Amino acid sequence: MFGKPKRDTFMACSSSEDHFRPLSCSEFVTRRFEEQMANAAVFGCAAASVRDIFVAVQGLLQEKRFRTLMTLKSALQDLRETTLAAVRGALAKLAYLGSLRREQTNYQHWGLSQVHGAESSERALRTAHNEVLAEVLRTPLPSLVEDLRESSAISGTPAGVYAEELRGKLEQLLPEEQKNSPAATHLNSVLMALSSLEKNEKTKKIQGRATRST
């Protein structure tokens, strides 16, 4: 019925059952196509229609496209561009990544591990945690005050309370390899400063209201 398709070309139906055009595809699709056709004995079976072949090829192309898209992104890129991109504020990102830690040294993110595997997911989360910590530590304090207020507003918590909650989770906020490091001391100082600034701001507001009422 058909000749043997070339390595990366086979005949596909276009507008009518009796009109064919060459359709190029990758070696992966060609190999899968030939295997499926051989298993179904299509090349020697009069009952198999051209349209059946075309539908089968379409399915194989869709499968290849899906697999290609999944492998183009690394676990770290996926984490940065999807999960972390949806979390507003560097402090909120730090808190989020810290919350994913399990048993001190391990991280757990079900969706990421299902797509990229447990090992790649673990490595991506640890790398991202260190990156976000470094971002927080190099951000000027006035900018962190704004970041704190943005992060706390999203969580529905007053900024001063949010800062104190972060201080209480200091160990969780630090990647395992950063404990007892200068970064740990730096982060603690930053959180103390943010908490203090918010307390002073709250005191000023209270005093301002008291002055206006007298």
Backbone hydrogen bonds, N-H to C=O, Kabsch-Sander energy under -0.5 kcal/mol:
donor,donor_aa,acceptor,acceptor_aa,energy
6,K,9,T,-0.7
9,T,6,K,-0.7
10,F,23,L,-1.4
12,A,21,R,-2.5
14,S,16,S,-0.6
14,S,19,H,-1.4
19,H,16,S,-1.4
21,R,12,A,-2.1
23,L,10,F,-2.8
24,S,22,P,-0.5
25,C,8,D,-1.8
30,T,26,S,-2.6
31,R,27,E,-2.7
32,R,28,F,-2.3
33,F,29,V,-2.9
34,E,30,T,-2.6
35,E,31,R,-2.3
36,Q,32,R,-2.4
37,M,33,F,-2.6
38,A,34,E,-2.5
39,N,35,E,-2.5
40,A,36,Q,-1.8
41,A,38,A,-1.0
42,V,37,M,-2.7
44,G,41,A,-0.8
45,C,42,V,-1.2
46,A,44,G,-0.6
48,A,45,C,-0.8
53,I,49,S,-1.5
54,F,50,V,-2.3
55,V,51,R,-2.4
56,A,52,D,-2.2
57,V,53,I,-2.4
58,Q,54,F,-2.3
59,G,55,V,-2.0
60,L,56,A,-1.8
61,L,57,V,-2.5
62,Q,58,Q,-2.2
63,E,59,G,-2.1
64,K,60,L,-2.3
65,R,61,L,-2.4
66,F,62,Q,-2.2
67,R,63,E,-2.2
68,T,64,K,-2.5
69,L,65,R,-2.2
70,M,66,F,-1.9
71,T,67,R,-1.7
72,L,68,T,-1.4
73,K,69,L,-0.8
78,D,74,S,-2.5
79,L,75,A,-2.4
80,R,76,L,-2.5
81,E,77,Q,-2.7
82,T,78,D,-1.7
83,T,78,D,-0.7
84,L,79,L,-2.7
86,A,82,T,-1.0
86,A,83,T,-0.8
87,V,84,L,-1.4
88,R,86,A,-0.6
93,K,89,G,-2.1
94,L,90,A,-2.4
95,A,91,L,-2.4
96,Y,92,A,-2.4
97,L,93,K,-2.7
98,G,94,L,-2.2
99,S,95,A,-1.7
100,L,96,Y,-0.7
100,L,97,L,-0.9
101,R,98,G,-1.3
102,R,106,N,-4.9
105,T,103,E,-3.1
106,N,102,R,-1.9
108,Q,100,L,-2.2
113,S,109,H,-2.4
114,Q,110,W,-2.0
115,V,111,G,-1.5
116,H,112,L,-2.8
117,G,113,S,-1.6
121,S,117,G,-2.3
122,E,118,A,-2.6
123,R,119,E,-2.2
124,A,120,S,-2.3
125,L,121,S,-2.4
126,R,122,E,-2.1
127,T,123,R,-2.2
128,A,124,A,-2.7
129,H,125,L,-2.3
130,N,126,R,-1.9
131,E,127,T,-2.2
132,V,128,A,-2.7
133,L,129,H,-2.1
134,A,130,N,-2.2
135,E,131,E,-2.1
136,V,132,V,-2.4
137,L,133,L,-2.3
138,R,134,A,-1.5
139,T,135,E,-0.6
139,T,136,V,-0.9
144,L,140,P,-2.0
145,V,141,L,-2.1
146,E,142,P,-1.5
147,D,143,S,-2.2
148,L,144,L,-3.0
149,R,145,V,-2.1
150,E,146,E,-2.3
151,S,147,D,-2.9
152,S,148,L,-2.7
153,A,149,R,-2.0
154,I,150,E,-1.8
155,S,151,S,-1.4
156,G,152,S,-0.8
156,G,153,A,-0.5
157,T,152,S,-2.5
162,Y,158,P,-2.7
163,A,159,A,-2.3
164,E,160,G,-1.8
165,E,161,V,-2.3
166,L,162,Y,-2.1
167,R,163,A,-2.1
168,G,164,E,-2.0
169,K,165,E,-0.8
169,K,166,L,-0.8
170,L,167,R,-1.4
172,Q,169,K,-0.5
173,L,169,K,-2.1
174,L,170,L,-0.9
178,Q,175,P,-2.2
179,K,175,P,-0.5
179,K,176,E,-1.2
181,S,178,Q,-1.2
184,A,178,Q,-0.6
184,A,181,S,-0.7
185,T,181,S,-1.6
186,H,182,P,-2.6
187,L,183,A,-2.7
188,N,184,A,-2.2
189,S,185,T,-2.1
190,V,186,H,-2.4
191,L,187,L,-2.6
192,M,188,N,-2.1
193,A,189,S,-2.4
194,L,190,V,-2.5
195,S,191,L,-2.3
196,S,192,M,-2.5
197,L,193,A,-2.6
198,E,194,L,-2.1
199,K,195,S,-2.0
200,N,196,S,-2.4
201,E,197,L,-2.3
202,K,198,E,-2.2
203,T,199,K,-2.3
204,K,200,N,-2.4
205,K,201,E,-1.9
206,I,202,K,-2.1
207,Q,203,T,-2.6
208,G,204,K,-2.4
209,R,205,K,-2.2
210,A,206,I,-2.2
211,T,207,Q,-2.2
212,R,208,G,-2.0
213,S,209,R,-1.5
214,T,210,A,-0.7
214,T,211,T,-0.7
